[in-house]
């Protein structure tokens, strides 16, 4: 029965191509989400042991089959995929602001960076790294943005909790320094 369930899981993920929610798989297979996760761990181990050309990845609460990075150049030639230009420093900055603060508006990102970010946000949306998540219930109904499964996949993350912690700002050594800094800022 276990091998049969692994085969069903494999067929579902292969047929989908896109990430599939663990809950949806459990519903289709009529088993628990814990059983789906256990099956996925077994399949993943088997793929690794057998040095298969693909691997099973977990993106938050979704599973997906994907090509192993060492074979991507071959797939790129087959599918005639153009090599993407690397992200600019501005794109990394915007992506970091969105990833650590999502959901965010364009104006929030611009406030943090201090410059117009329209072009960078559009570019990141085209690359599928961020996406519109809805609108705020404020005047003008501004769009809000968040990261995508593609963002997680590209950066090798399972969840947003895997993001490295932000550096902490150091406290001044002496209270007088803090008072002087406060006075200078005023």
KEVOKE-17116 format. One line per field, with one value per residue (C-alpha): residue number from 1; x, y, z. Coordinates in steps of 0.2 Angstrom, whole numbers, plus 2048, in hexadecimal, padded with zeros to 3 digits. Example, Ala and Ser with C-alpha at 12.3 -4.5 7.8 and 13.67 -1.06 7.14 Angstrom:
i <- (1  2)
x <- (83E  844)
y <- (7EA  7FB)
z <- (827  824)
//
This chain:
i <- (1  2  3  4  5  6  7  8  9  10  11  12  13  14  15  16  17  18  19  20  21  22  23  24  25  26  27  28  29  30  31  32  33  34  35  36  37  38  39  40  41  42  43  44  45  46  47  48  49  50  51  52  53  54  55  56  57  58  59  60  61  62  63  64  65  66  67  68  69  70  71  72  73  74  75  76  77  78  79  80  81  82  83  84  85  86  87  88  89  90  91  92  93  94  95  96  97  98  99  100  101  102  103  104  105  106  107  108  109  110  111  112  113  114  115  116  117  118  119  120  121  122  123  124  125  126  127  128  129  130  131  132  133  134  135  136  137  138  139  140  141  142  143  144  145  146  147  148  149  150  151  152  153  154  155  156  157  158  159  160  161  162  163  164  165  166  167  168  169  170  171  172  173  174  175  176  177  178  179  180  181  182  183  184  185  186)
x <- (800  80E  816  805  803  814  810  800  809  816  809  800  80F  816  805  803  814  810  811  802  7FC  7FF  7ED  7E6  7F1  7EB  7D9  7DB  7E4  7D8  7E7  7ED  7F9  806  805  808  817  81E  81B  824  833  834  833  840  84C  84A  84D  85D  863  860  867  858  857  849  846  837  836  82B  826  81D  80D  810  81A  821  82C  83A  84B  85A  865  874  869  861  86D  866  854  858  85E  84F  842  84C  84C  855  862  85A  864  869  85F  866  86A  85A  850  858  854  842  841  848  83C  82D  833  836  827  819  80C  812  80D  818  817  81E  82D  830  830  83C  848  845  843  836  834  827  833  83B  82B  824  834  833  821  825  833  826  82F  822  80F  800  7F8  7E8  7E4  7E4  7D3  7DA  7D7  7DD  7DD  7F0  7F6  7FF  80E  815  822  81D  821  82D  837  838  83E  84B  852  852  846  838  82F  831  837  847  84C  85B  858  85A  869  865  86A  877  872  87E  88B  888  877  87F  882  870  86B  877  871  85F  863  86C  85D  851)
y <- (800  80C  80A  80C  81D  823  81F  829  837  837  837  845  850  84B  84F  860  867  875  874  86B  86E  860  861  860  850  849  84C  844  835  834  833  83F  84E  845  836  841  849  838  831  841  83E  82C  831  83F  833  826  833  839  827  822  833  837  846  84E  851  854  865  86C  87E  883  878  872  864  864  85A  864  861  860  86F  865  861  871  876  867  86B  87D  878  86C  879  887  891  8A1  8A4  8B1  8C1  8C1  8CC  8DE  8E5  8EF  8DF  8D6  8E4  8E5  8D2  8D3  8E0  8D6  8C6  8CC  8D7  8D0  8D3  8E5  8F3  8FB  90B  902  8FB  90C  913  907  909  91B  91A  915  902  900  8F9  8ED  8E7  8E4  8DA  8CF  8CC  8C7  8BB  8B3  8B7  8C3  8C4  8CF  8C8  8D3  8E5  8EF  8F6  908  916  912  8FF  8FD  8EC  8E1  8D6  8C6  8B9  8AA  897  89B  8A7  898  88C  899  89C  88A  88E  883  891  8A3  89E  897  8A9  8AE  8BA  8CC  8D4  8DC  8EE  8F0  8FA  908  904  913  91B  92C  927  923  934  93D  933  938  94A  94A  942  94F)
z <- (800  804  7F3  7EB  7F5  7F0  7DE  7DF  7E7  7DA  7CC  7D3  7D5  7C3  7BB  7C4  7C0  7CC  7DF  7E7  7F8  804  80A  7F8  7F6  806  801  7F0  7F7  806  813  820  81C  828  81D  80D  815  81A  809  801  80D  807  7F5  7F7  7FF  7F1  7E4  7ED  7EF  7DD  7D7  7CD  7C1  7CB  7DE  7E9  7F1  7FF  7FD  80D  80C  7FA  7F2  7E0  7D5  7CD  7C3  7CD  7CB  7C4  7B5  7B2  7A3  79A  79D  798  787  784  789  781  791  791  79E  7AA  7AE  7C0  7CB  7CE  7DF  7DF  7DB  7EA  7F5  7F0  7F1  803  808  801  808  81A  81B  810  80B  806  7FB  7EE  7F8  808  7FD  7F6  808  80E  7FF  7FC  7E9  7DC  7DB  7CD  7C0  7CC  7D3  7C2  7BD  7CD  7C9  7B7  7BE  7C9  7D9  7E0  7DC  7E0  7F0  7EF  7F4  804  809  809  7FE  7EC  7F1  7EF  7E9  7F6  7F1  7F8  7F3  7E9  7E9  7DB  7E7  7F3  7E6  7DE  7EF  7F6  804  80A  813  817  828  820  81B  825  834  831  839  849  84B  859  869  86D  87A  885  889  886  874  872  879  86E  85F  863  865  854  84C  853)
//
